[in-house]
Amino acid sequence: MKCEICSKNIETTFMNKVLGTYIKDEKGKKHAVCLECQKKFNNIKKEILENIK
């Protein structure tokens, strides 16, 4: 799985959980975001959604 902001691969745990998060937009679509991008945008949902490619 790739981050939708920086296009890096997102690591997963042995139980197939992502080491990052999913952000839902206003249409209900889920977007995968890595930990680095979360930190970069201070985990503010509005800023993260604006930077999704």
BAKOLNU-425809 format. One record per residue: residue number from 1; residue in one letter; x, y, z of N, C-alpha, C in turn. Coordinates in Angstrom, 3 decimals. Atoms other than C-alpha are relative to their C-alpha. Example, Ala and Ser with C-alpha at 12.3 -4.5 7.8 and 13.67 -1.06 7.14 Angstrom:
% BAKOLNU-425809
1; a; 0.890; -1.190; 0.000; 12.300; -4.500; 7.800; 0.900; 1.200; 0.000
2; s; -0.820; -1.190; -0.060; 13.670; -1.060; 7.140; -0.770; 1.090; 0.730
This chain:
% BAKOLNU-425809
1; m; 0.840; -1.165; 0.000; 0.000; 0.000; 0.000; 0.893; 1.237; 0.000
2; k; -0.811; -1.211; 0.106; 1.302; 3.476; -0.836; -0.723; 1.193; 0.619
3; c; 0.526; -1.249; -0.534; 0.847; 6.834; 0.863; -0.512; 0.837; -1.168
4; e; 0.580; -0.773; 1.084; -1.408; 9.055; -1.228; 0.544; 1.425; -0.069
5; i; -0.631; -1.314; 0.047; 0.667; 12.162; -0.439; 1.413; -0.113; -0.578
6; c; -1.403; 0.083; 0.415; 4.315; 11.105; -0.836; 0.304; -1.219; -0.872
7; s; -0.127; 1.210; 0.827; 3.819; 7.781; -2.718; 1.023; -1.009; 0.512
8; k; -0.878; 1.006; -0.602; 6.117; 5.861; -0.337; -0.850; -1.197; 0.418
9; n; 0.692; 1.179; -0.505; 5.208; 2.320; 0.669; -0.259; 0.166; 1.495
10; i; 0.352; -0.044; -1.417; 3.393; 2.191; 4.008; 0.244; -1.388; 0.567
11; e; -0.295; 1.279; -0.631; 4.680; -0.535; 6.306; -1.251; -0.539; 0.685
12; t; 1.109; 0.631; -0.698; 2.269; -3.033; 7.824; 0.545; -0.894; 1.101
13; t; -0.380; 0.905; -1.074; 2.356; -5.116; 10.989; -0.235; -1.430; -0.450
14; f; 0.188; 1.404; 0.357; 2.288; -8.898; 11.016; -1.479; -0.362; -0.107
15; m; 1.447; 0.241; 0.084; -1.527; -8.683; 11.401; -0.627; 0.792; -1.143
16; n; 0.419; -0.756; 1.181; -1.746; -6.584; 8.185; -0.662; 1.332; 0.323
17; k; 0.476; -1.342; -0.327; -2.521; -3.298; 9.966; 1.037; 0.998; -0.484
18; v; -0.935; -0.991; 0.529; -1.005; -0.164; 8.416; 0.616; 0.808; 1.125
19; l; -0.679; -0.889; -0.936; 1.565; 1.913; 10.295; -0.186; 1.420; -0.524
20; g; 0.433; -1.297; 0.499; -0.228; 5.114; 9.425; -1.476; 0.118; 0.312
21; t; 1.427; -0.144; -0.246; -3.883; 5.999; 9.109; -0.761; 0.102; -1.302
22; y; 0.910; -0.243; 1.109; -6.846; 6.225; 6.808; -0.753; 1.283; 0.300
23; i; 0.743; -1.251; -0.131; -8.473; 9.622; 6.243; -1.164; -0.072; -0.983
24; k; 1.162; -0.021; 0.889; -12.013; 9.852; 4.846; -0.239; 1.416; -0.489
25; d; 0.353; -1.309; 0.527; -12.875; 12.703; 2.519; -1.514; 0.190; 0.128
26; e; 1.421; -0.298; -0.153; -16.318; 14.323; 2.286; -0.906; -0.947; -0.778
27; k; 0.780; 0.977; 0.763; -17.464; 11.705; -0.245; 0.004; -1.378; 0.661
28; g; -0.074; 1.270; -0.704; -16.573; 8.867; 2.153; 1.098; -0.918; -0.487
29; k; -1.095; 0.816; 0.506; -13.551; 7.580; 0.209; 1.165; 0.032; 0.990
30; k; -1.132; 0.096; -0.917; -10.655; 6.337; 2.374; 1.300; 0.247; -0.743
31; h; -1.325; -0.277; 0.546; -7.125; 7.619; 1.716; 1.032; -0.441; 1.034
32; a; -1.063; 0.472; -0.886; -4.015; 5.955; 3.197; 1.085; 1.067; 0.115
33; v; -1.025; -1.007; -0.260; -1.479; 8.302; 4.813; 1.030; -0.601; 0.953
34; c; -1.073; 0.552; -0.835; 1.929; 7.322; 6.268; 0.245; 0.870; 1.238
35; l; -0.292; -0.715; -1.242; 3.239; 8.360; 9.687; 0.779; 1.292; -0.242
36; e; -0.815; -1.182; 0.266; 5.769; 10.809; 8.225; -0.863; 1.169; -0.487
37; c; 0.877; -1.063; 0.513; 3.087; 12.743; 6.341; -0.960; 0.496; 1.080
38; q; 0.832; -0.423; -1.117; 0.875; 12.771; 9.433; 0.756; 1.008; 0.861
39; k; -0.813; -0.897; -0.819; 3.699; 14.369; 11.416; 0.264; 1.319; -0.727
40; k; -0.320; -1.169; 0.810; 4.520; 16.767; 8.565; -1.149; 1.015; 0.011
41; f; 1.168; -0.887; 0.016; 0.959; 18.181; 8.546; -0.680; 0.081; 1.355
42; n; 0.461; -0.111; -1.385; 0.541; 18.042; 12.351; -1.314; -0.725; 0.262
43; n; 1.167; 0.850; -0.171; -2.198; 15.402; 12.016; -1.311; 0.787; -0.082
44; i; 1.207; -0.805; 0.203; -4.740; 18.048; 10.916; -0.675; -0.500; -1.274
45; k; 0.703; 0.663; 1.096; -7.347; 16.374; 8.707; -0.165; 0.916; -1.221
46; k; 0.230; -0.941; 1.098; -8.075; 19.482; 6.603; 1.265; 0.180; -0.849
47; e; -1.274; -0.187; 0.710; -4.397; 20.030; 5.714; 0.411; -1.263; -0.743
48; i; -0.355; 1.255; 0.654; -3.852; 16.353; 4.917; -0.833; -0.203; -1.254
49; l; 0.871; 0.172; 1.159; -6.873; 16.222; 2.580; 0.348; 0.954; -1.136
50; e; -0.390; -0.961; 1.031; -5.677; 19.350; 0.731; 1.239; -0.460; -0.771
51; n; -1.257; 0.417; 0.629; -2.326; 17.665; -0.031; -0.040; -1.368; -0.638
52; i; 0.122; 1.308; 0.644; -3.620; 14.304; -1.289; -0.015; 0.199; -1.507
53; k; -0.128; -0.117; 1.455; -2.711; 13.803; -4.939; -1.224; -0.512; -0.703
